[in-house]
Amino acid sequence: MWAIRSGGVAAVTALVMLGAVMGGADRVCAEQKDVPRTLTVSAEGRVSVVPDIAHVTTGVVVEAPTAREALSRNSELMAKVVAGLKAAGIAAKDIQTSNLSVQPVHKTYRDGRPPEVHGYRVSNTVHLKVRKLAELGAVVDKAVTLGANQVSGIGFDIARREAVMDEARRQAVAVALERARLYAAAAGVTLGPIQSISETVHGVAPYRAPAGRALAAAPPPIEAGSLDVSAQVHIVWLLK
C-alpha cells in the first residue's frame, strides 16, 4: 500500500513539474512573438555654404617702466582703436573686450643673478563681429592704422545657421529612407511605421586663420571659403 501510494505521489509530482516546464516554454515563445522586428538605419546630410559673418580679435600691447604708465598708454591707444572701428561702421554690440592683462617683464642675466622686473606689459584685446565680409580686410587694416598691433585668428560663420542645419537634416532623412527601402527590398521584408528618430548634429566647422601680429600697410586679402554643416539621423522602422 505504501509503495503504491508513494509511486502515485511521485508520478503526480513529475507530471506537475513537466507541466510547469512546458508552461514556461510556452510563455517564452509567446514573449518572443511579442518582440517587434525592426530595421535601424543611420545616414548623414551635409550642406556646404558660403559664410556671411567673420570674427576677428584685435588689440594693443604696450610695455612701459611702470604698470600705471603701461596701462595709461594702452588705454589711450585702445580707446582710439575702438572709436575708429565704431566710426568705420562696426556696431557697439559687435565689439566685446576679450582680454585685459597686466604682467611684469623680467630681465634675465647670464652671470647667475636672479631675474629682475624690467617693466610691465599691458595687453587689451577686443573681439569683433564683422557682418559684411567684403569689408573685413579694410576693418583689419583700419584697426592696425589706429594703433592695434595684435590680430588673432580670423573665423567665419553663418547668420542663418538653423536654416542650414534644417536642410542638412532633410537630406539625412531622405538618405535614410532610401537606404531603408533598399535594405527592406533586399531582405524581402516590408517597412512599417517609424518607431523612433534621433539625431547627431555636427553643426558648422568654421575656418580659422592662425594668430599673429598685424602690421599690414594695405588691406590684407582674406578669403572666406566655405563651411560644411552636417547632421546625422538614426531612424528605427517597425517591420510588417
Order of alpha helices (4+ residues) and beta strands (2+ residues): alpha-beta-beta-alpha-beta-beta-alpha-beta-beta-alpha-beta-beta
